[in-house]
Amino acid sequence: MELVVTDLACARGGVPVLEGVDFTLAAGQALMLRGPNGIGKTTLLRTLAGLQPPLAGSVSAPTESIAYAAHADGLKATLTVTENLTFWARIFGQTDIAPAIEAFDLADLAGRPAQNLSAGQKRRLGLARLLVTGRPIWMLDEPTVSLDAASVAQFGRAVARHLDRGGAALIATHIDLGFEAGVLDVSAFRARPRRIDSFDEAFA
């Protein structure tokens, strides 16, 4: 199982932001996406996850191998913690939510509706969804937002276990999550300004 990205170019709002992106992510590996705000980390993740088409290049990964966690937690407000995880497990053809409950310390919140959770608790539940997808490649966009230090460490342990079991992770974050990971500086792939072919001399 591996993700292979070759000469990838992607755009945000029709404007090219990244080009020439090349890397391989193998089983058991994690890669941290780094770079300033607005450089294109979210755009890259969305393109790799298949949520928007690339401008050029290719993304090769096994069919239905990617689970993507965006800024939004993707929760059903009126469903309980257990019901939310059960809902997502069924979407992905899974049944066992117990490991997700345990990994993110959600047992005491299991019967509480998502709308009654704190921001940090909602984030933990949103991240717990990854464990019920059954998919080996996790893509995460700033996953530690709203998490306290203990929850960040908890999340780091969950990712480390996923890697130990042959999974892989691509994470946009500037936080040390406590496990070995490579770093990809997205700034190196900033798209070059496009030359305007037609020029109106009235603006010279």
Secondary structure, DSSP 8 states (H G I E B T S, - for coil): -EEEEEEEEEEETTEEEEEEEEEEEETT-EEEEE--TTSSHHHHHHHHTTSS--SEEEEE--TT-EEEE-SS----TTSBHHHHHHHHHHHTT----HHHHHHTT-GGGTTSBGGGS-HHHHHHHHHHGGGGT--SEEEEESTTTT--HHHHHHHHHHHHHHHHTT-EEEEE-SS--SS--EEEEGGGGB------S---GGG-
